[in-house]
Amino acid sequence: MSDIIKLLPDAVANQIAAGEVIQRPSSAVKELLENAIDAEATNIQLFIKDAGRTLVQVIDNGKGMSETDARMCFERHATSKINEASDLWAIRTMGFRGEALASIAAIARVELKTRNNQSTLGTEIVMEGSQLIEQKQCNCAKGTNIQIKSLFYNTPARRNFLKNDSIEKGHILQELFRVALAYPAIAFSFTNNTELTYQFDKANLKQRISAVFGSAYSQRLVPVEEKTDMVSISGYVVKPEFSKKRRGEQYFFVNNRFIRSSYFNHAVENAFEELISTDLVPGYFLYLEIDPAQIDVNVHPTKTEIKFQDEKYIYQILRAAIKRALGRFNITPTLDFEQETGLGSMIFPKDRPIVAPTTTYNPDFNPFHGQQTASRLHTNLTGRINPAHWEKLFDAPTQPEKATLQPTQLPTTETPQAIGMPWHSSENMPETQKVMQLQRRYILTPVKSGLMLIDQQRAHERILFEGFFKKFESKKLSSQHLLFPENITLSEPDAALLREILEHVRAFGFAIDVLGKNTFVVGAVPHEVVENEGLQTMMEGILENYRLNLNDQQTDIATNMARSMARRLAIKSDKTLTDTEMMHLINTLFTCQIPEISPSGKPVLIIVPMNDLTARFK
């Protein structure tokens, strides 16, 4: 039998490797940007056409390459970052595998121009399908200018699997944002189809975050800072009230390298556990500095997965650092966090003298001083009595048959008791219409068959959804004009989505126009919008809900808009409602066509039958 195992040609091997390294245009952008950073560039320009299908170009002012290096960089496993295996445990550069350019040259037409400081002329190289087409000297600026044209031209199956331009552009922007956030001291620019879209000047981290995600973020960030012998943590977390349902603003960097870590993400979520609801996720921009010998970055070709030697300890330090930061800025209850000992400063010197604890007291203090006691007692009573039912302390009951709380039934303890009916009721309402709010989330009201519980947020969502949809179909949406038009500036993804659905947004009562690249001016809003609702935050919430609803393929744009606006404008679960508001909510809910189900398909109300209640007491 003849031999059947053969050594693959380099061109075929490079195409196979490219399938793992270069998965889409954004993968090529990531590799080129990282190469520019490793070349110590201070200004990096990114150009794309047709979402990277036609052109991906990166120009930097870095060190550049010699003629020999320019040709060698397209060979497999050719790199300037490491020399031997032990170097893998001391990696500080972004790249080190030597696969990217060889993989890109195997599936695209690549044109490279580069020059270093020692050369008066640069080198121009043209590669196509791993083959050298042309190499010559050229006149070019110091640094590197590399163009990738017709990506996946010889792998049509991979090209056909690419998504539409909007999605592919979003992936490219995500790679740009990650690199720009990791290196705020480097200037970046992004040009899409000859239009300059982003210009990030050299800045500090907070300024860079605001430049990427909008100027409003400067007021949403809480700084995090912690240094220990094992790891140094810095960066920002987003205030709990600005948490979102999507994981779009979660960035971990280890030694300035973007990584994904569900384990550390859990540490952040655990720190926010009692501050946000379970359907929201916190935003963060966290930077970890660790000794390279304690991590392994050679796990995956994309280099976004890292193995840590002591990840359990880092988890605890990260969680404690975030909790401490939130406490220091009065976002969580705290006990003098400013004077709390740092996590890395808990070692006491051996020669530290031992001092016995002491206490101080006021020898002239008299707890039975009449005026002071009377004042304190008066304050406690008035502070704990419910003023809405003060008359029940003095008036005799007019209906003895009712099971009401009588003054003679009050506890006889010395501690002043809060006085007030637990049921929110109105004397003018019939017995069947009495309501109670439970935990500022549910409305309880008796019905003939038992007890009905209503989720106040979902009920309001159903009311708003049907109201928006009916008005949209009848073209009778009303608006309230603002006294002064207000400008809002959105992130690039949000601005692109808003421009896409702008006509539908106007159809729901917004008077909104494009003012600039990512800036819009709002002159009127639907009358359902409350006065203290921030337009910037409201529009971001509507667009976020709209994206979440896109997973439902059967939802049209109008229905999606109605659901998104209802979700954003509905009263939240933590809001206290008056009797009148609760009764109005219940009465309006039962005028809806489908009062039992929320627009997202979840139950609005449940009824506990009397038989079940009776069985509970047996």
VOPA-822520 format. One line per 8 residues: number of its first residue (from 0); their letters; for each residue x, y, z of C-alpha. Coordinates in steps of 0.001 Angstrom, whole numbers, plus 500000, padded with zeros to 6 digits. Layout:
NUM) a) X,Y,Z; ...
//
This chain:
0) msdiikll) 500000,500000,500000; 501415,503442,499006; 501949,506206,501549; 498949,508502,501969; 500129,511058,504582; 501552,514193,502979; 502915,517481,504209; 500549,520306,503321
8) pdavanqi) 501921,523265,501333; 502446,526462,503325; 499634,528254,501459; 497128,525560,502456; 498393,525468,506032; 498048,529259,506268; 494452,529121,505038; 493649,526513,507680
16) aageviqr) 495249,528661,510389; 493409,531712,509078; 490098,530009,509763; 490858,530156,513483; 492781,533427,513708; 490820,535580,511207; 487134,534822,511607; 485731,538100,510286
24) pssavkel) 486993,541595,509330; 487088,542638,512992; 489649,539893,513662; 491985,541445,511098; 491414,544898,512622; 492326,543557,516074; 495616,542043,514839; 496670,545174,512952
32) lenaidae) 495871,547504,515859; 497831,545311,518273; 500816,545295,515916; 500720,549090,515787; 500682,549281,519593; 503619,546880,519877; 505461,549153,517416; 505152,551947,520041
40) atniqlfi) 502891,554108,517877; 501381,557235,519409; 498862,557858,516616; 496882,555101,514889; 494439,555600,512011; 491899,552964,510997; 490084,553025,507626; 487445,550562,506435
48) kdagrtlv) 485196,550227,503393; 482092,548074,503133; 482491,546961,506752; 485961,545588,506008; 485020,543426,503043; 486645,545758,500521; 489313,547448,502640; 490857,547401,506092
56) qvidngkg) 493734,549870,506448; 495818,550802,509490; 498392,553603,509478; 500678,554153,512470; 503712,556278,513339; 505528,553494,515143; 509061,552141,514757; 508504,550683,511299
64) msetdarm) 510440,547737,509826; 513577,547145,507811; 513405,545593,504361; 514229,542117,505701; 511706,542342,508549; 509016,543563,506150; 509357,540399,504101; 509840,538073,507075
72) cferhats) 506680,539237,508895; 504483,537321,506427; 506090,533968,507285; 504367,531640,509737; 505541,531904,513343; 507810,534848,512535; 507767,537332,515433; 509950,539901,517168
80) kineasdl) 508208,539473,520540; 509766,536245,521887; 512916,534208,521274; 512466,531083,523406; 509767,529188,525308; 510601,530819,528639; 509633,534195,527162; 505989,533070,527219
88) wairtmgf) 506021,533711,530981; 507197,537305,530640; 504949,538619,527862; 504162,542320,527942; 503379,542783,524241; 499974,542350,522636; 501111,539803,520054; 503650,536999,520191
96) rgealasi) 502393,534005,518168; 503550,535186,514731; 500424,533906,512963; 498324,536981,512162; 499987,538471,509067; 500680,535059,507546; 497010,534112,508018; 495767,537424,506603
104) aaiarvel) 498047,537174,503550; 496630,533702,502844; 493036,534931,502426; 493385,538494,501124; 495458,540869,499015; 497845,542734,501320; 499850,545874,500559; 502488,546918,503084
112) ktrnnqst) 504554,550127,503200; 506965,550626,506081; 510104,552541,507069; 512188,552737,510225; 514342,555576,511524; 517557,554119,510150; 516347,554049,506520; 515826,556915,504101
120) lgteivme) 513588,554830,501832; 510844,552489,502855; 509823,549043,501638; 506645,548152,499725; 505448,544552,499613; 502371,543089,497908; 501103,539630,498967; 498186,537660,497563
128) gsqlieqk) 497161,534169,498626; 500440,533693,500552; 502382,534480,497377; 504814,537386,497064; 503605,539497,494125; 505925,542484,494393; 508687,543878,496600; 510354,547232,496017
136) qcncakgt) 511629,550380,497650; 509272,553319,498103; 509040,556763,499598; 506866,556704,502730; 506636,558202,506215; 508191,556541,509246; 505929,553842,510576; 503737,551290,508845
144) niqikslf) 500844,551555,506391; 499126,548214,505743; 496064,547626,503552; 493983,544442,503453; 491855,544255,500308; 489199,541738,499253; 489202,539789,502493; 488223,536093,502060
152) yntparrn) 488413,536437,498254; 489653,532837,497928; 487417,531374,500674; 483897,532190,499403; 482206,530043,502035; 483665,532197,504830; 482781,535395,502953; 479168,534252,502509
160) flkndsie) 478839,533685,506246; 479575,537327,507049; 476640,539327,508396; 475329,542606,507001; 477484,545733,507018; 475895,547151,510155; 476701,544062,512253; 480233,543669,510879
168) kghilqel) 480913,547350,511471; 479701,546927,515044; 482247,544148,515614; 485014,546347,514195; 484025,549216,516488; 484060,546851,519443; 487673,545904,518689; 488596,549569,518268
176) frvalayp) 486949,550487,521570; 488781,547729,523442; 492167,548880,522199; 491328,552572,522673; 490223,551954,526273; 493348,549921,527021; 495650,552681,525741; 494135,556137,526402
184) aiafsftn) 497575,557741,525914; 497465,556789,522203; 495426,558842,519710; 493036,556911,517459; 490849,557819,514492; 488263,555741,512638; 487108,556461,509081; 484217,554490,507608
192) nteltyqf) 483641,554779,503845; 485609,558061,503659; 483650,559551,506612; 485584,560316,509793; 483438,558736,512507; 485629,558772,515615; 488575,560906,516708; 490083,559978,520071
200) dkanlkqr) 492799,562354,521207; 495387,561503,523836; 493604,561608,527212; 493292,560033,530625; 491078,557004,531186; 487963,558877,532330; 488149,561213,529342; 488637,558277,526983
208) isavfgsa) 485576,556469,528385; 483522,559645,527917; 484836,560035,524365; 483882,556468,523470; 480485,556207,525184; 479356,559830,525428; 479997,562802,527676; 477215,561723,530064
216) ysqrlvpv) 479434,558900,531315; 481719,561265,533175; 478982,561585,535832; 478190,557859,535939; 481595,556475,536925; 482825,555420,540356; 486630,555062,540615; 488098,551780,541850
224) eektdmvs) 491666,551642,543170; 493392,548855,545089; 497017,547724,545301; 498234,544475,546816; 501342,542364,546460; 499438,540011,544165; 497484,542345,541893; 496842,546044,541349
232) isgyvvkp) 493283,547019,540384; 492246,550345,538903; 489478,551714,536715; 485815,552526,537117; 482463,550889,537729; 479191,552395,536518; 476788,553598,539192; 474031,551062,539941
240) efskkrrg) 471215,553303,538688; 472738,553202,535188; 472956,549405,534949; 471546,547861,531781; 470103,544597,530573; 472846,543997,528004; 476504,543244,528669; 477816,545900,526329
248) eqyffvnn) 479821,547983,528802; 481839,545351,530634; 485586,545546,530079; 488322,543602,531835; 491962,544318,531009; 494929,542341,532309; 498250,544081,531682; 496366,546263,529150
256) rfirssyf) 495079,543202,527282; 491302,542833,526917; 490075,539512,528317; 486830,537677,528926; 486337,536101,532330; 482969,534860,533551; 484593,534120,536925; 485721,537704,537539
264) nhavenaf) 482479,539007,536057; 480703,537059,538792; 482851,538866,541376; 481650,542229,540048; 478014,541137,539947; 478342,539817,543489; 479594,543232,544643; 476466,544808,543085
272) eelistdl) 474182,542073,544392; 471887,544176,546589; 472117,547352,544507; 470548,546290,541193; 467716,543960,540205; 468469,540475,538930; 467595,541330,535307; 470260,544073,535130
280) vpgyflyl) 474025,543792,534759; 476616,546273,536063; 478958,548192,533796; 482672,548379,534503; 486078,549294,533080; 488603,547447,535251; 492342,547122,534802; 494397,544438,536514
288) eidpaqid) 498201,544573,536685; 499731,541159,537425; 503171,539679,537190; 503269,537959,533742; 504809,534902,535399; 501514,534407,537297; 499327,534151,534174; 499221,532198,530917
296) vnvhptkt) 498022,534145,527873; 498881,531393,525383; 495496,529683,525722; 493689,530663,522513; 494783,532333,519253; 492543,535324,519972; 494401,535824,523291; 491215,536874,525109
304) eikfqdek) 491345,533927,527533; 493891,533868,530343; 494724,531304,533004; 495503,532730,536456; 497645,531053,539068; 495706,532511,542038; 492340,533436,540571; 490426,532697,543788
312) yiyqilra) 492411,535310,545709; 492069,537803,542873; 488300,537162,542916; 488093,538115,546599; 490314,541183,546191; 488307,542364,543163; 484972,541937,544918; 486176,543708,548068
320) aikralgr) 487736,546564,546089; 484465,547267,544247; 482413,547099,547430; 484842,549461,549073; 484654,551897,546155; 480856,551874,546177; 480828,552419,549923; 483357,555236,549801
328) fnitptld) 481173,557171,547380; 478018,556621,549450; 476405,554211,547020; 476159,551491,549664; 475866,551848,553455; 479337,552150,554898; 481206,552672,558144; 483890,555269,557465
336) feqetglg) 485499,553695,554419; 487908,556602,554172; 489781,555310,557221; 489458,551611,556373; 492755,549778,556189; 493758,548904,552623; 493535,545299,551581; 497259,545153,550962
344) smifpkdr) 498318,546907,554200; 497248,544453,556902; 500754,543460,558060; 501810,545042,561373; 505483,545570,562283; 506846,543242,564938; 508184,546090,567043; 504857,547881,567210
352) pivapttt) 504063,548657,570901; 500980,547085,572435; 498563,549699,573747; 495631,548721,575956; 492262,549982,574701; 490749,552931,576550; 487295,554425,576798; 486154,557972,577467
360) ynpdfnpf) 482944,559199,579089; 481310,562396,580255; 481059,562392,584065; 478484,565209,583981; 476036,563329,581740; 472604,562842,583363; 470243,560574,581403; 467331,561601,583646
368) hgqqtasr) 467513,565298,582899; 463899,566281,582458; 464108,568645,579514; 466446,566388,577516; 464313,563279,578117; 461119,565058,577202; 462644,566386,574036; 463966,562974,573040
376) lhtnltgr) 460650,561252,573772; 458724,563862,571833; 461026,563426,568825; 460681,559634,568829; 456906,559725,569013; 456384,562189,566210; 459011,560509,564062; 457363,557073,564193
384) inpahwek) 453644,557879,564157; 451924,557606,560791; 450366,561083,560296; 447830,559713,557809; 445985,557893,560640; 446634,560134,563620; 442884,560515,564285; 442628,556847,565260
392) lfdaptqp) 444475,557710,568500; 441594,559844,569733; 438357,559120,567878; 436088,556415,569185; 435236,553727,566624; 432057,554471,564702; 431622,550870,563524; 432427,548490,566379
400) ekatlqpt) 431765,545443,564184; 434809,546187,562029; 438102,544564,562993; 439974,547829,563377; 442870,548528,565704; 441613,550196,568891; 443666,552450,571200; 443079,550019,574080
408) qlpttetp) 444689,547251,572035; 448011,549053,571745; 450999,547268,573270; 451833,548443,576773; 455602,548352,576302; 457689,551405,577018; 458979,551563,573440; 456911,553961,571277
416) qaigmpwh) 455123,552039,568512; 454476,553129,564927; 450738,553665,564626; 448962,553246,561301; 446836,550823,559346; 448922,548379,557266; 446213,548327,554581; 446042,551370,552301
424) ssenmpet) 442299,551963,552388; 439849,554799,551896; 436781,555317,554072; 434756,556364,550998; 435532,553148,549077; 433349,550076,549314; 434771,547013,551056; 435468,545225,547737
432) qkvmqlqr) 437742,548014,546506; 440259,548210,549336; 443851,547811,548205; 447255,547278,549730; 450768,547688,548333; 453179,544907,549252; 456945,545523,549252; 456396,548485,546879
440) ryiltpvk) 456026,545955,544060; 452673,544186,544239; 449117,545450,544659; 446812,543249,546708; 443044,543564,546470; 440216,541203,547476; 437982,539656,544797; 434966,537362,545031
448) sglmlidq) 437021,534222,544550; 439869,535147,546883; 442853,537511,546792; 444305,539080,543643; 447971,540097,543399; 449051,542486,540627; 452618,543260,539547; 452469,547062,539321
456) qraheril) 455284,547424,536769; 453963,544781,534385; 450443,546153,534739; 451602,549619,533768; 453612,548170,530868; 450435,546499,529520; 448477,549750,529866; 451139,551835,528127
464) fegffkkf) 451731,549243,525401; 448085,549039,524350; 447740,552819,524636; 450784,553449,522416; 449714,550855,519883; 446123,552112,519601; 447272,555700,519158; 449870,554629,516587
472) eskklssq) 447280,552757,514532; 444783,555645,514717; 447529,558257,514056; 446357,560195,517127; 449517,560265,519208; 449797,563419,521307; 453006,565167,522313; 454052,567710,524887
480) hllfpeni) 456458,570353,523584; 459521,571176,525634; 460011,574735,526764; 463559,574567,525409; 464719,571877,522928; 467260,569522,524478; 470315,567960,522814; 471268,564352,523475
488) tlsepdaa) 474524,562662,522431; 474460,558888,521987; 477117,556257,521452; 477819,555211,517871; 475733,551974,518041; 472793,553779,519676; 473011,556689,517224; 473091,554307,514246
496) llreileh) 470032,552445,515548; 468138,555677,516225; 468822,556949,512714; 467548,553628,511365; 464207,553810,513202; 463913,557600,513400; 460608,557808,511501; 458981,555283,513815
504) vrafgfai) 460267,557161,516863; 458642,560320,515519; 455425,558433,514866; 455194,557654,518595; 455192,561306,519634; 458828,562409,519625; 459853,565545,517744; 463484,564637,517141
512) dvlgkntf) 466011,565611,514466; 469626,564803,513685; 471887,567631,514813; 475354,566125,514327; 477249,562877,513966; 475827,561267,517115; 473846,564233,518431; 470077,564733,518204
520) vvgavphe) 467784,567571,519231; 464468,566769,520945; 461664,569334,520782; 458694,567283,522022; 458015,563989,523787; 454913,561790,524271; 452663,563085,527010; 453207,559825,528958
528) vveneglq) 456777,560947,529721; 457035,562326,533262; 458591,565733,533833; 461675,564569,535737; 462593,561905,533154; 466055,562572,531703; 465845,562475,527901; 469369,561083,527508
536) tmmegile) 468768,558167,529881; 465242,557593,528579; 466327,557318,524933; 469200,554996,525854; 466729,552787,527723; 464266,552708,524808; 467010,551750,522355; 468331,549097,524742
544) nyrlnlnd) 464873,547524,525071; 464454,547725,521286; 467625,545677,520776; 466491,543064,523279; 463189,542695,521434; 464968,542085,518119; 465420,538452,519152; 461694,537991,518509
552) qqtdiatn) 461615,537567,514742; 457825,537981,514577; 457831,541473,516100; 457528,544345,513626; 459099,547750,514189; 455915,549417,515457; 455214,546669,517988; 458834,546695,519079
560) marsmarr) 458731,550459,519591; 455515,550212,521636; 457019,547456,523810; 460292,549327,524252; 458640,552603,525243; 456197,550874,527592; 459051,549034,529285; 461088,552206,529741
568) laiksdkt) 458278,554540,530858; 456394,552145,533153; 456483,552721,536896; 459170,550611,538517; 458829,547980,541217; 460380,550183,543906; 457820,553023,543676; 455315,553718,546431
576) ltdtemmh) 451766,554274,545145; 448852,556031,546798; 445374,554514,547119; 444123,556633,544246; 447028,555626,542011; 446564,551930,542772; 442819,552013,542103; 443365,553953,538878
584) lintlftc) 445988,551409,537785; 443641,548488,538491; 440653,550072,536757; 442734,551011,533692; 444325,547561,533535; 440968,545855,533175; 440047,548053,530243; 442932,546478,528288
592) qipeisps) 442315,543722,525788; 444780,541339,527472; 445134,542430,531114; 446560,539110,532330; 449779,539111,530279; 452524,541752,529966; 453839,542760,526513; 456849,540499,527126
600) gkpvliiv) 454588,537490,527756; 454896,537345,531553; 451918,537179,533977; 450562,540486,535246; 448300,539129,537972; 447508,535987,539906; 444485,535076,542036; 444829,533045,545211
608) pmndltar) 441491,531214,545702; 439765,531285,549094; 439995,527497,549269; 443786,527718,549132; 443829,530391,551804; 441523,528358,554021; 443660,525260,553531; 446715,527168,554687
616) fk) 445105,527761,558104; 444117,524172,558747
//
